[in-house]
């Protein structure tokens, strides 16, 4: 789980770097990986309960939001 969280924290910067280098396929793959990790770590929170991962690592909310701009 720690490796997945670390990767999720680094993905937005890696996506920007790939886009600046015109490596759009790589940027797309990183975005899809971010979506997969988001789902795998169960960062989706329902209205009645919050993700235990987000309660321990609140910075992930910002990182996932930053990566969502690449849609």
Predicted model as a PDB file, atoms N, CA, C, CB and O in Angstrom, pLDDT in the B-factor column:
MODEL        1                                                                  
ATOM      1  N   UNK A   1       0.817  -1.176   0.000  1.00 79.00           N  
ATOM      2  CA  UNK A   1       0.000   0.000   0.000  1.00 79.00           C  
ATOM      3  C   UNK A   1       0.870   1.252   0.000  1.00 79.00           C  
ATOM      4  CB  UNK A   1      -0.934  -0.009   1.192  1.00 79.00           C  
ATOM      5  O   UNK A   1       0.526   2.243  -0.644  1.00 79.00           O  
ATOM      6  N   UNK A   2       1.969   1.219   0.700  1.00 82.00           N  
ATOM      7  CA  UNK A   2       2.854   2.387   0.755  1.00 82.00           C  
ATOM      8  C   UNK A   2       3.399   2.734  -0.629  1.00 82.00           C  
ATOM      9  CB  UNK A   2       4.015   2.132   1.727  1.00 82.00           C  
ATOM     10  O   UNK A   2       3.487   3.909  -0.985  1.00 82.00           O  
ATOM     11  N   UNK A   3       3.762   1.728  -1.399  1.00 87.00           N  
ATOM     12  CA  UNK A   3       4.273   1.971  -2.748  1.00 87.00           C  
ATOM     13  C   UNK A   3       3.187   2.558  -3.644  1.00 87.00           C  
ATOM     14  CB  UNK A   3       4.816   0.671  -3.359  1.00 87.00           C  
ATOM     15  O   UNK A   3       3.469   3.425  -4.471  1.00 87.00           O  
ATOM     16  N   UNK A   4       1.961   2.097  -3.487  1.00 85.00           N  
ATOM     17  CA  UNK A   4       0.855   2.623  -4.283  1.00 85.00           C  
ATOM     18  C   UNK A   4       0.582   4.079  -3.933  1.00 85.00           C  
ATOM     19  CB  UNK A   4      -0.408   1.782  -4.071  1.00 85.00           C  
ATOM     20  O   UNK A   4       0.330   4.894  -4.820  1.00 85.00           O  
ATOM     21  N   UNK A   5       0.630   4.404  -2.668  1.00 83.00           N  
ATOM     22  CA  UNK A   5       0.403   5.780  -2.234  1.00 83.00           C  
ATOM     23  C   UNK A   5       1.526   6.678  -2.744  1.00 83.00           C  
ATOM     24  CB  UNK A   5       0.304   5.859  -0.693  1.00 83.00           C  
ATOM     25  O   UNK A   5       1.275   7.788  -3.214  1.00 83.00           O  
ATOM     26  N   UNK A   6       2.759   6.198  -2.650  1.00 88.00           N  
ATOM     27  CA  UNK A   6       3.899   6.978  -3.142  1.00 88.00           C  
ATOM     28  C   UNK A   6       3.752   7.246  -4.629  1.00 88.00           C  
ATOM     29  CB  UNK A   6       5.224   6.246  -2.863  1.00 88.00           C  
ATOM     30  O   UNK A   6       3.986   8.366  -5.083  1.00 88.00           O  
ATOM     31  N   UNK A   7       3.370   6.242  -5.382  1.00 88.00           N  
ATOM     32  CA  UNK A   7       3.176   6.411  -6.819  1.00 88.00           C  
ATOM     33  C   UNK A   7       2.041   7.383  -7.107  1.00 88.00           C  
ATOM     34  CB  UNK A   7       2.894   5.064  -7.482  1.00 88.00           C  
ATOM     35  O   UNK A   7       2.153   8.218  -8.004  1.00 88.00           O  
ATOM     36  N   UNK A   8       0.967   7.284  -6.366  1.00 84.00           N  
ATOM     37  CA  UNK A   8      -0.165   8.182  -6.547  1.00 84.00           C  
ATOM     38  C   UNK A   8       0.224   9.631  -6.259  1.00 84.00           C  
ATOM     39  CB  UNK A   8      -1.322   7.759  -5.645  1.00 84.00           C  
ATOM     40  O   UNK A   8      -0.294  10.550  -6.894  1.00 84.00           O  
ATOM     41  N   UNK A   9       1.120   9.836  -5.319  1.00 85.00           N  
ATOM     42  CA  UNK A   9       1.588  11.183  -5.005  1.00 85.00           C  
ATOM     43  C   UNK A   9       2.475  11.754  -6.107  1.00 85.00           C  
ATOM     44  CB  UNK A   9       2.344  11.177  -3.689  1.00 85.00           C  
ATOM     45  O   UNK A   9       2.516  12.970  -6.295  1.00 85.00           O  
ATOM     46  N   UNK A  10       3.182  10.898  -6.835  1.00 89.00           N  
ATOM     47  CA  UNK A  10       4.119  11.355  -7.856  1.00 89.00           C  
ATOM     48  C   UNK A  10       3.508  11.461  -9.253  1.00 89.00           C  
ATOM     49  CB  UNK A  10       5.290  10.431  -7.901  1.00 89.00           C  
ATOM     50  O   UNK A  10       4.080  12.116 -10.124  1.00 89.00           O  
ATOM     51  N   UNK A  11       2.374  10.835  -9.473  1.00 88.00           N  
ATOM     52  CA  UNK A  11       1.820  10.753 -10.825  1.00 88.00           C  
ATOM     53  C   UNK A  11       1.511  12.110 -11.461  1.00 88.00           C  
ATOM     54  CB  UNK A  11       0.571   9.935 -10.796  1.00 88.00           C  
ATOM     55  O   UNK A  11       1.864  12.293 -12.626  1.00 88.00           O  
ATOM     56  N   UNK A  12       0.882  13.073 -10.788  1.00 86.00           N  
ATOM     57  CA  UNK A  12       0.596  14.342 -11.478  1.00 86.00           C  
ATOM     58  C   UNK A  12       1.844  15.015 -12.059  1.00 86.00           C  
ATOM     59  CB  UNK A  12      -0.082  15.299 -10.522  1.00 86.00           C  
ATOM     60  O   UNK A  12       1.808  15.529 -13.177  1.00 86.00           O  
ATOM     61  N   UNK A  13       2.929  15.013 -11.315  1.00 90.00           N  
ATOM     62  CA  UNK A  13       4.175  15.608 -11.811  1.00 90.00           C  
ATOM     63  C   UNK A  13       4.707  14.829 -13.009  1.00 90.00           C  
ATOM     64  CB  UNK A  13       5.236  15.652 -10.694  1.00 90.00           C  
ATOM     65  O   UNK A  13       5.193  15.419 -13.974  1.00 90.00           O  
ATOM     66  N   UNK A  14       4.614  13.513 -12.946  1.00 93.00           N  
ATOM     67  CA  UNK A  14       5.086  12.688 -14.061  1.00 93.00           C  
ATOM     68  C   UNK A  14       4.225  12.889 -15.312  1.00 93.00           C  
ATOM     69  CB  UNK A  14       5.087  11.206 -13.658  1.00 93.00           C  
ATOM     70  O   UNK A  14       4.729  12.855 -16.434  1.00 93.00           O  
ATOM     71  N   UNK A  15       2.929  13.096 -15.105  1.00 91.00           N  
ATOM     72  CA  UNK A  15       2.046  13.354 -16.247  1.00 91.00           C  
ATOM     73  C   UNK A  15       2.429  14.671 -16.908  1.00 91.00           C  
ATOM     74  CB  UNK A  15       0.559  13.384 -15.803  1.00 91.00           C  
ATOM     75  O   UNK A  15       2.528  14.747 -18.133  1.00 91.00           O  
ATOM     76  N   UNK A  16       2.646  15.713 -16.101  1.00 91.00           N  
ATOM     77  CA  UNK A  16       3.040  17.002 -16.671  1.00 91.00           C  
ATOM     78  C   UNK A  16       4.352  16.896 -17.427  1.00 91.00           C  
ATOM     79  CB  UNK A  16       3.158  18.053 -15.575  1.00 91.00           C  
ATOM     80  O   UNK A  16       4.493  17.461 -18.512  1.00 91.00           O  
ATOM     81  N   UNK A  17       5.311  16.178 -16.863  1.00 95.00           N  
ATOM     82  CA  UNK A  17       6.597  16.012 -17.533  1.00 95.00           C  
ATOM     83  C   UNK A  17       6.434  15.297 -18.863  1.00 95.00           C  
ATOM     84  CB  UNK A  17       7.566  15.244 -16.643  1.00 95.00           C  
ATOM     85  O   UNK A  17       7.060  15.671 -19.854  1.00 95.00           O  
ATOM     86  N   UNK A  18       5.604  14.283 -18.887  1.00 95.00           N  
ATOM     87  CA  UNK A  18       5.362  13.552 -20.129  1.00 95.00           C  
ATOM     88  C   UNK A  18       4.681  14.435 -21.167  1.00 95.00           C  
ATOM     89  CB  UNK A  18       4.510  12.313 -19.858  1.00 95.00           C  
ATOM     90  O   UNK A  18       5.014  14.373 -22.351  1.00 95.00           O  
ATOM     91  N   UNK A  19       3.746  15.241 -20.735  1.00 93.00           N  
ATOM     92  CA  UNK A  19       3.051  16.123 -21.669  1.00 93.00           C  
ATOM     93  C   UNK A  19       3.984  17.197 -22.223  1.00 93.00           C  
ATOM     94  CB  UNK A  19       1.852  16.776 -20.986  1.00 93.00           C  
ATOM     95  O   UNK A  19       3.915  17.534 -23.405  1.00 93.00           O  
ATOM     96  N   UNK A  20       4.848  17.728 -21.379  1.00 95.00           N  
ATOM     97  CA  UNK A  20       5.807  18.731 -21.847  1.00 95.00           C  
ATOM     98  C   UNK A  20       6.790  18.147 -22.853  1.00 95.00           C  
ATOM     99  CB  UNK A  20       6.567  19.323 -20.668  1.00 95.00           C  
ATOM    100  O   UNK A  20       7.282  18.856 -23.730  1.00 95.00           O  
ATOM    101  N   UNK A  21       7.074  16.858 -22.725  1.00 97.00           N  
ATOM    102  CA  UNK A  21       7.979  16.174 -23.652  1.00 97.00           C  
ATOM    103  C   UNK A  21       7.227  15.586 -24.852  1.00 97.00           C  
ATOM    104  CB  UNK A  21       8.740  15.065 -22.921  1.00 97.00           C  
ATOM    105  O   UNK A  21       7.802  14.828 -25.633  1.00 97.00           O  
ATOM    106  N   UNK A  22       5.956  15.929 -24.998  1.00 96.00           N  
ATOM    107  CA  UNK A  22       5.088  15.432 -26.085  1.00 96.00           C  
ATOM    108  C   UNK A  22       4.968  13.910 -26.079  1.00 96.00           C  
ATOM    109  CB  UNK A  22       5.627  15.892 -27.440  1.00 96.00           C  
ATOM    110  O   UNK A  22       4.828  13.287 -27.132  1.00 96.00           O  
ATOM    111  N   UNK A  23       5.023  13.327 -24.908  1.00 97.00           N  
ATOM    112  CA  UNK A  23       4.845  11.868 -24.756  1.00 97.00           C  
ATOM    113  C   UNK A  23       3.423  11.637 -24.247  1.00 97.00           C  
ATOM    114  CB  UNK A  23       5.925  11.237 -23.760  1.00 97.00           C  
ATOM    115  O   UNK A  23       3.204  11.270 -23.092  1.00 97.00           O  
ATOM    116  N   UNK A  24       2.465  11.863 -25.148  1.00 95.00           N  
ATOM    117  CA  UNK A  24       1.061  11.832 -24.762  1.00 95.00           C  
ATOM    118  C   UNK A  24       0.571  10.434 -24.414  1.00 95.00           C  
ATOM    119  CB  UNK A  24       0.220  12.396 -25.866  1.00 95.00           C  
ATOM    120  O   UNK A  24      -0.271  10.277 -23.530  1.00 95.00           O  
ATOM    121  N   UNK A  25       1.084   9.423 -25.094  1.00 96.00           N  
ATOM    122  CA  UNK A  25       0.680   8.052 -24.767  1.00 96.00           C  
ATOM    123  C   UNK A  25       1.123   7.701 -23.346  1.00 96.00           C  
ATOM    124  CB  UNK A  25       1.280   7.044 -25.786  1.00 96.00           C  
ATOM    125  O   UNK A  25       0.358   7.114 -22.580  1.00 96.00           O  
ATOM    126  N   UNK A  26       2.343   8.058 -23.002  1.00 96.00           N  
ATOM    127  CA  UNK A  26       2.853   7.793 -21.653  1.00 96.00           C  
ATOM    128  C   UNK A  26       2.037   8.559 -20.611  1.00 96.00           C  
ATOM    129  CB  UNK A  26       4.348   8.180 -21.552  1.00 96.00           C  
ATOM    130  O   UNK A  26       1.723   8.024 -19.547  1.00 96.00           O  
ATOM    131  N   UNK A  27       1.697   9.806 -20.918  1.00 93.00           N  
ATOM    132  CA  UNK A  27       0.878  10.609 -19.997  1.00 93.00           C  
ATOM    133  C   UNK A  27      -0.487   9.960 -19.801  1.00 93.00           C  
ATOM    134  CB  UNK A  27       0.711  12.055 -20.529  1.00 93.00           C  
ATOM    135  O   UNK A  27      -1.019   9.942 -18.690  1.00 93.00           O  
ATOM    136  N   UNK A  28      -1.051   9.430 -20.880  1.00 93.00           N  
ATOM    137  CA  UNK A  28      -2.351   8.756 -20.787  1.00 93.00           C  
ATOM    138  C   UNK A  28      -2.254   7.496 -19.950  1.00 93.00           C  
ATOM    139  CB  UNK A  28      -2.880   8.414 -22.179  1.00 93.00           C  
ATOM    140  O   UNK A  28      -3.145   7.210 -19.150  1.00 93.00           O  
ATOM    141  N   UNK A  29      -1.190   6.748 -20.126  1.00 95.00           N  
ATOM    142  CA  UNK A  29      -0.998   5.537 -19.329  1.00 95.00           C  
ATOM    143  C   UNK A  29      -0.865   5.874 -17.855  1.00 95.00           C  
ATOM    144  CB  UNK A  29       0.237   4.771 -19.806  1.00 95.00           C  
ATOM    145  O   UNK A  29      -1.409   5.169 -17.004  1.00 95.00           O  
ATOM    146  N   UNK A  30      -0.149   6.940 -17.546  1.00 93.00           N  
ATOM    147  CA  UNK A  30      -0.014   7.359 -16.147  1.00 93.00           C  
ATOM    148  C   UNK A  30      -1.348   7.789 -15.568  1.00 93.00           C  
ATOM    149  CB  UNK A  30       0.992   8.497 -16.025  1.00 93.00           C  
ATOM    150  O   UNK A  30      -1.655   7.490 -14.414  1.00 93.00           O  
ATOM    151  N   UNK A  31      -2.144   8.490 -16.366  1.00 89.00           N  
ATOM    152  CA  UNK A  31      -3.469   8.898 -15.899  1.00 89.00           C  
ATOM    153  C   UNK A  31      -4.336   7.678 -15.593  1.00 89.00           C  
ATOM    154  CB  UNK A  31      -4.158   9.790 -16.948  1.00 89.00           C  
ATOM    155  O   UNK A  31      -5.018   7.630 -14.570  1.00 89.00           O  
ATOM    156  N   UNK A  32      -4.300   6.698 -16.488  1.00 91.00           N  
ATOM    157  CA  UNK A  32      -5.092   5.483 -16.263  1.00 91.00           C  
ATOM    158  C   UNK A  32      -4.592   4.728 -15.027  1.00 91.00           C  
ATOM    159  CB  UNK A  32      -5.036   4.566 -17.504  1.00 91.00           C  
ATOM    160  O   UNK A  32      -5.387   4.153 -14.284  1.00 91.00           O  
ATOM    161  N   UNK A  33      -3.289   4.734 -14.816  1.00 91.00           N  
ATOM    162  CA  UNK A  33      -2.730   4.123 -13.614  1.00 91.00           C  
ATOM    163  C   UNK A  33      -3.225   4.860 -12.370  1.00 91.00           C  
ATOM    164  CB  UNK A  33      -1.187   4.130 -13.667  1.00 91.00           C  
ATOM    165  O   UNK A  33      -3.542   4.238 -11.356  1.00 91.00           O  
ATOM    166  N   UNK A  34      -3.288   6.166 -12.454  1.00 85.00           N  
ATOM    167  CA  UNK A  34      -3.800   6.964 -11.334  1.00 85.00           C  
ATOM    168  C   UNK A  34      -5.252   6.596 -11.031  1.00 85.00           C  
ATOM    169  CB  UNK A  34      -3.687   8.473 -11.646  1.00 85.00           C  
ATOM    170  O   UNK A  34      -5.632   6.442  -9.871  1.00 85.00           O  
ATOM    171  N   UNK A  35      -6.050   6.458 -12.077  1.00 84.00           N  
ATOM    172  CA  UNK A  35      -7.457   6.071 -11.883  1.00 84.00           C  
ATOM    173  C   UNK A  35      -7.555   4.692 -11.240  1.00 84.00           C  
ATOM    174  CB  UNK A  35      -8.214   6.079 -13.229  1.00 84.00           C  
ATOM    175  O   UNK A  35      -8.381   4.467 -10.356  1.00 84.00           O  
ATOM    176  N   UNK A  36      -6.710   3.779 -11.687  1.00 88.00           N  
ATOM    177  CA  UNK A  36      -6.715   2.425 -11.136  1.00 88.00           C  
ATOM    178  C   UNK A  36      -6.308   2.433  -9.660  1.00 88.00           C  
ATOM    179  CB  UNK A  36      -5.771   1.516 -11.943  1.00 88.00           C  
ATOM    180  O   UNK A  36      -6.941   1.775  -8.834  1.00 88.00           O  
ATOM    181  N   UNK A  37      -5.256   3.175  -9.336  1.00 85.00           N  
ATOM    182  CA  UNK A  37      -4.815   3.247  -7.941  1.00 85.00           C  
ATOM    183  C   UNK A  37      -5.872   3.915  -7.069  1.00 85.00           C  
ATOM    184  CB  UNK A  37      -3.486   4.011  -7.837  1.00 85.00           C  
ATOM    185  O   UNK A  37      -6.091   3.522  -5.923  1.00 85.00           O  
ATOM    186  N   UNK A  38      -6.509   4.908  -7.617  1.00 80.00           N  
ATOM    187  CA  UNK A  38      -7.592   5.586  -6.890  1.00 80.00           C  
ATOM    188  C   UNK A  38      -8.680   4.593  -6.513  1.00 80.00           C  
ATOM    189  CB  UNK A  38      -8.188   6.730  -7.736  1.00 80.00           C  
ATOM    190  O   UNK A  38      -9.168   4.590  -5.383  1.00 80.00           O  
ATOM    191  N   UNK A  39      -9.054   3.751  -7.470  1.00 81.00           N  
ATOM    192  CA  UNK A  39     -10.086   2.745  -7.214  1.00 81.00           C  
ATOM    193  C   UNK A  39      -9.566   1.648  -6.281  1.00 81.00           C  
ATOM    194  CB  UNK A  39     -10.570   2.129  -8.538  1.00 81.00           C  
ATOM    195  O   UNK A  39     -10.282   1.201  -5.385  1.00 81.00           O  
ATOM    196  N   UNK A  40      -8.328   1.219  -6.492  1.00 81.00           N  
ATOM    197  CA  UNK A  40      -7.737   0.152  -5.690  1.00 81.00           C  
ATOM    198  C   UNK A  40      -7.624   0.544  -4.215  1.00 81.00           C  
ATOM    199  CB  UNK A  40      -6.362  -0.212  -6.237  1.00 81.00           C  
ATOM    200  O   UNK A  40      -7.869  -0.273  -3.327  1.00 81.00           O  
ATOM    201  N   UNK A  41      -7.255   1.784  -3.966  1.00 78.00           N  
ATOM    202  CA  UNK A  41      -7.106   2.253  -2.590  1.00 78.00           C  
ATOM    203  C   UNK A  41      -8.439   2.673  -1.976  1.00 78.00           C  
ATOM    204  CB  UNK A  41      -6.133   3.415  -2.541  1.00 78.00           C  
ATOM    205  O   UNK A  41      -8.495   3.105  -0.825  1.00 78.00           O  
ATOM    206  N   UNK A  42      -9.502   2.542  -2.750  1.00 73.00           N  
ATOM    207  CA  UNK A  42     -10.854   2.866  -2.289  1.00 73.00           C  
ATOM    208  C   UNK A  42     -10.924   4.282  -1.741  1.00 73.00           C  
ATOM    209  CB  UNK A  42     -11.306   1.872  -1.221  1.00 73.00           C  
ATOM    210  O   UNK A  42     -11.376   4.514  -0.619  1.00 73.00           O  
ATOM    211  N   UNK A  43     -10.462   5.230  -2.566  1.00 63.00           N  
ATOM    212  CA  UNK A  43     -10.471   6.627  -2.145  1.00 63.00           C  
ATOM    213  C   UNK A  43     -11.823   7.279  -2.356  1.00 63.00           C  
ATOM    214  CB  UNK A  43      -9.412   7.400  -2.888  1.00 63.00           C  
ATOM    215  O   UNK A  43     -12.058   8.398  -1.901  1.00 63.00           O  
ATOM    216  N   UNK A  44     -12.707   6.584  -3.044  1.00 58.00           N  
ATOM    217  CA  UNK A  44     -14.068   7.098  -3.198  1.00 58.00           C  
ATOM    218  C   UNK A  44     -14.727   7.037  -1.831  1.00 58.00           C  
ATOM    219  CB  UNK A  44     -14.889   6.279  -4.271  1.00 58.00           C  
ATOM    220  O   UNK A  44     -14.720   5.993  -1.180  1.00 58.00           O  
ATOM    221  N   UNK A  45     -15.283   8.127  -1.406  1.00 52.00           N  
ATOM    222  CA  UNK A  45     -15.948   8.117  -0.097  1.00 52.00           C  
ATOM    223  C   UNK A  45     -17.445   8.306  -0.296  1.00 52.00           C  
ATOM    224  CB  UNK A  45     -15.373   9.230   0.836  1.00 52.00           C  
ATOM    225  O   UNK A  45     -17.883   9.220  -0.995  1.00 52.00           O  
ATOM    226  N   UNK A  46     -18.198   7.455   0.308  1.00 53.00           N  
ATOM    227  CA  UNK A  46     -19.649   7.621   0.271  1.00 53.00           C  
ATOM    228  C   UNK A  46     -20.030   8.675   1.304  1.00 53.00           C  
ATOM    229  CB  UNK A  46     -20.390   6.264   0.545  1.00 53.00           C  
ATOM    230  O   UNK A  46     -19.204   9.077   2.123  1.00 53.00           O  
ATOM    231  N   UNK A  47     -21.248   9.106   1.261  1.00 46.00           N  
ATOM    232  CA  UNK A  47     -21.653  10.174   2.177  1.00 46.00           C  
ATOM    233  C   UNK A  47     -21.647   9.727   3.640  1.00 46.00           C  
ATOM    234  CB  UNK A  47     -23.036  10.674   1.806  1.00 46.00           C  
ATOM    235  O   UNK A  47     -21.501  10.550   4.544  1.00 46.00           O  
ATOM    236  N   UNK A  48     -21.805   8.435   3.865  1.00 43.00           N  
ATOM    237  CA  UNK A  48     -21.901   7.981   5.248  1.00 43.00           C  
ATOM    238  C   UNK A  48     -20.568   7.534   5.850  1.00 43.00           C  
ATOM    239  CB  UNK A  48     -22.877   6.857   5.331  1.00 43.00           C  
ATOM    240  O   UNK A  48     -20.426   7.482   7.071  1.00 43.00           O  
ATOM    241  N   UNK A  49     -19.582   7.208   4.988  1.00 53.00           N  
ATOM    242  CA  UNK A  49     -18.320   6.761   5.586  1.00 53.00           C  
ATOM    243  C   UNK A  49     -17.142   7.249   4.762  1.00 53.00           C  
ATOM    244  CB  UNK A  49     -18.285   5.227   5.705  1.00 53.00           C  
ATOM    245  O   UNK A  49     -17.234   7.350   3.539  1.00 53.00           O  
ATOM    246  N   UNK A  50     -16.058   7.546   5.415  1.00 56.00           N  
ATOM    247  CA  UNK A  50     -14.871   8.072   4.758  1.00 56.00           C  
ATOM    248  C   UNK A  50     -13.836   6.973   4.609  1.00 56.00           C  
ATOM    249  CB  UNK A  50     -14.291   9.258   5.543  1.00 56.00           C  
ATOM    250  O   UNK A  50     -13.797   6.020   5.387  1.00 56.00           O  
ATOM    251  N   UNK A  51     -13.004   7.125   3.601  1.00 65.00           N  
ATOM    252  CA  UNK A  51     -11.956   6.151   3.348  1.00 65.00           C  
ATOM    253  C   UNK A  51     -10.929   6.182   4.484  1.00 65.00           C  
ATOM    254  CB  UNK A  51     -11.277   6.426   1.988  1.00 65.00           C  
ATOM    255  O   UNK A  51     -10.508   7.263   4.898  1.00 65.00           O  
ATOM    256  N   UNK A  52     -10.522   5.024   4.989  1.00 69.00           N  
ATOM    257  CA  UNK A  52      -9.494   5.009   6.041  1.00 69.00           C  
ATOM    258  C   UNK A  52      -8.137   5.487   5.518  1.00 69.00           C  
ATOM    259  CB  UNK A  52      -9.356   3.597   6.624  1.00 69.00           C  
ATOM    260  O   UNK A  52      -7.327   6.012   6.282  1.00 69.00           O  
ATOM    261  N   UNK A  53      -7.892   5.308   4.230  1.00 71.00           N  
ATOM    262  CA  UNK A  53      -6.633   5.776   3.651  1.00 71.00           C  
ATOM    263  C   UNK A  53      -6.602   7.300   3.650  1.00 71.00           C  
ATOM    264  CB  UNK A  53      -6.449   5.228   2.212  1.00 71.00           C  
ATOM    265  O   UNK A  53      -5.583   7.903   3.987  1.00 71.00           O  
ATOM    266  N   UNK A  54      -7.714   7.922   3.272  1.00 67.00           N  
ATOM    267  CA  UNK A  54      -7.756   9.387   3.245  1.00 67.00           C  
ATOM    268  C   UNK A  54      -7.642   9.992   4.634  1.00 67.00           C  
ATOM    269  CB  UNK A  54      -9.036   9.860   2.591  1.00 67.00           C  
ATOM    270  O   UNK A  54      -7.113  11.094   4.785  1.00 67.00           O  
ATOM    271  N   UNK A  55      -8.126   9.299   5.642  1.00 68.00           N  
ATOM    272  CA  UNK A  55      -8.008   9.840   6.998  1.00 68.00           C  
ATOM    273  C   UNK A  55      -6.556   9.848   7.464  1.00 68.00           C  
ATOM    274  CB  UNK A  55      -8.867   9.028   7.973  1.00 68.00           C  
ATOM    275  O   UNK A  55      -6.170  10.680   8.285  1.00 68.00           O  
ATOM    276  N   UNK A  56      -5.753   8.925   6.941  1.00 74.00           N  
ATOM    277  CA  UNK A  56      -4.333   8.879   7.312  1.00 74.00           C  
ATOM    278  C   UNK A  56      -3.455   9.716   6.395  1.00 74.00           C  
ATOM    279  CB  UNK A  56      -3.845   7.450   7.303  1.00 74.00           C  
ATOM    280  O   UNK A  56      -2.417  10.222   6.820  1.00 74.00           O  
ATOM    281  N   UNK A  57      -3.868   9.867   5.128  1.00 73.00           N  
ATOM    282  CA  UNK A  57      -3.078  10.598   4.135  1.00 73.00           C  
ATOM    283  C   UNK A  57      -3.960  11.623   3.422  1.00 73.00           C  
ATOM    284  CB  UNK A  57      -2.442   9.620   3.107  1.00 73.00           C  
ATOM    285  O   UNK A  57      -4.324  11.413   2.265  1.00 73.00           O  
ATOM    286  N   UNK A  58      -4.311  12.718   4.080  1.00 70.00           N  
ATOM    287  CA  UNK A  58      -5.221  13.698   3.465  1.00 70.00           C  
ATOM    288  C   UNK A  58      -4.640  14.374   2.224  1.00 70.00           C  
ATOM    289  CB  UNK A  58      -5.586  14.755   4.477  1.00 70.00           C  
ATOM    290  O   UNK A  58      -5.392  14.931   1.425  1.00 70.00           O  
ATOM    291  N   UNK A  59      -3.326  14.337   2.047  1.00 73.00           N  
ATOM    292  CA  UNK A  59      -2.712  14.938   0.856  1.00 73.00           C  
ATOM    293  C   UNK A  59      -3.175  14.235  -0.422  1.00 73.00           C  
ATOM    294  CB  UNK A  59      -1.177  14.881   0.960  1.00 73.00           C  
ATOM    295  O   UNK A  59      -3.124  14.819  -1.504  1.00 73.00           O  
ATOM    296  N   UNK A  60      -3.618  13.007  -0.304  1.00 72.00           N  
ATOM    297  CA  UNK A  60      -4.078  12.263  -1.476  1.00 72.00           C  
ATOM    298  C   UNK A  60      -5.288  12.919  -2.128  1.00 72.00           C  
ATOM    299  CB  UNK A  60      -4.416  10.836  -1.089  1.00 72.00           C  
ATOM    300  O   UNK A  60      -5.485  12.782  -3.336  1.00 72.00           O  
ATOM    301  N   UNK A  61      -6.088  13.617  -1.360  1.00 70.00           N  
ATOM    302  CA  UNK A  61      -7.247  14.307  -1.922  1.00 70.00           C  
ATOM    303  C   UNK A  61      -6.785  15.330  -2.953  1.00 70.00           C  
ATOM    304  CB  UNK A  61      -8.076  14.994  -0.806  1.00 70.00           C  
ATOM    305  O   UNK A  61      -7.363  15.423  -4.036  1.00 70.00           O  
ATOM    306  N   UNK A  62      -5.755  16.092  -2.626  1.00 72.00           N  
ATOM    307  CA  UNK A  62      -5.228  17.097  -3.556  1.00 72.00           C  
ATOM    308  C   UNK A  62      -4.567  16.451  -4.768  1.00 72.00           C  
ATOM    309  CB  UNK A  62      -4.225  18.004  -2.844  1.00 72.00           C  
ATOM    310  O   UNK A  62      -4.718  16.929  -5.892  1.00 72.00           O  
ATOM    311  N   UNK A  63      -3.844  15.377  -4.540  1.00 71.00           N  
ATOM    312  CA  UNK A  63      -3.144  14.726  -5.651  1.00 71.00           C  
ATOM    313  C   UNK A  63      -4.138  14.121  -6.640  1.00 71.00           C  
ATOM    314  CB  UNK A  63      -2.194  13.636  -5.123  1.00 71.00           C  
ATOM    315  O   UNK A  63      -3.957  14.234  -7.853  1.00 71.00           O  
ATOM    316  N   UNK A  64      -5.157  13.497  -6.139  1.00 68.00           N  
ATOM    317  CA  UNK A  64      -6.174  12.908  -7.023  1.00 68.00           C  
ATOM    318  C   UNK A  64      -6.915  14.014  -7.757  1.00 68.00           C  
ATOM    319  CB  UNK A  64      -7.171  12.029  -6.219  1.00 68.00           C  
ATOM    320  O   UNK A  64      -7.240  13.870  -8.935  1.00 68.00           O  
ATOM    321  N   UNK A  65      -7.183  15.115  -7.069  1.00 71.00           N  
ATOM    322  CA  UNK A  65      -7.851  16.235  -7.726  1.00 71.00           C  
ATOM    323  C   UNK A  65      -6.956  16.834  -8.803  1.00 71.00           C  
ATOM    324  CB  UNK A  65      -8.241  17.308  -6.699  1.00 71.00           C  
ATOM    325  O   UNK A  65      -7.441  17.234  -9.861  1.00 71.00           O  
ATOM    326  N   UNK A  66      -5.657  16.899  -8.540  1.00 70.00           N  
ATOM    327  CA  UNK A  66      -4.721  17.429  -9.549  1.00 70.00           C  
ATOM    328  C   UNK A  66      -4.680  16.528 -10.777  1.00 70.00           C  
ATOM    329  CB  UNK A  66      -3.300  17.571  -8.955  1.00 70.00           C  
ATOM    330  O   UNK A  66      -4.622  17.019 -11.905  1.00 70.00           O  
ATOM    331  N   UNK A  67      -4.710  15.239 -10.571  1.00 68.00           N  
ATOM    332  CA  UNK A  67      -4.672  14.304 -11.691  1.00 68.00           C  
ATOM    333  C   UNK A  67      -5.988  14.289 -12.447  1.00 68.00           C  
ATOM    334  CB  UNK A  67      -4.342  12.905 -11.200  1.00 68.00           C  
ATOM    335  O   UNK A  67      -6.011  13.961 -13.634  1.00 68.00           O  
ATOM    336  N   UNK A  68      -7.073  14.632 -11.793  1.00 69.00           N  
ATOM    337  CA  UNK A  68      -8.361  14.608 -12.478  1.00 69.00           C  
ATOM    338  C   UNK A  68      -8.478  15.706 -13.523  1.00 69.00           C  
ATOM    339  CB  UNK A  68      -9.482  14.739 -11.476  1.00 69.00           C  
ATOM    340  O   UNK A  68      -9.353  15.635 -14.386  1.00 69.00           O  
ATOM    341  N   UNK A  69      -7.627  16.710 -13.470  1.00 67.00           N  
ATOM    342  CA  UNK A  69      -7.645  17.781 -14.463  1.00 67.00           C  
ATOM    343  C   UNK A  69      -7.181  17.292 -15.838  1.00 67.00           C  
ATOM    344  CB  UNK A  69      -6.765  18.937 -14.001  1.00 67.00           C  
ATOM    345  O   UNK A  69      -7.395  17.969 -16.843  1.00 67.00           O  
ATOM    346  N   UNK A  70      -6.559  16.144 -15.880  1.00 68.00           N  
ATOM    347  CA  UNK A  70      -6.042  15.616 -17.141  1.00 68.00           C  
ATOM    348  C   UNK A  70      -7.115  14.908 -17.952  1.00 68.00           C  
ATOM    349  CB  UNK A  70      -4.896  14.665 -16.875  1.00 68.00           C  
ATOM    350  O   UNK A  70      -6.854  14.500 -19.083  1.00 68.00           O  
ATOM    351  N   UNK A  71      -8.289  14.756 -17.417  1.00 67.00           N  
ATOM    352  CA  UNK A  71      -9.376  14.084 -18.128  1.00 67.00           C  
ATOM    353  C   UNK A  71      -9.562  14.658 -19.458  1.00 67.00           C  
ATOM    354  CB  UNK A  71     -10.652  14.159 -17.376  1.00 67.00           C  
ATOM    355  O   UNK A  71     -10.436  14.218 -20.204  1.00 67.00           O  
TER     356      UNK A  71                                                      
ENDMDL                                                                          
END                                                                             
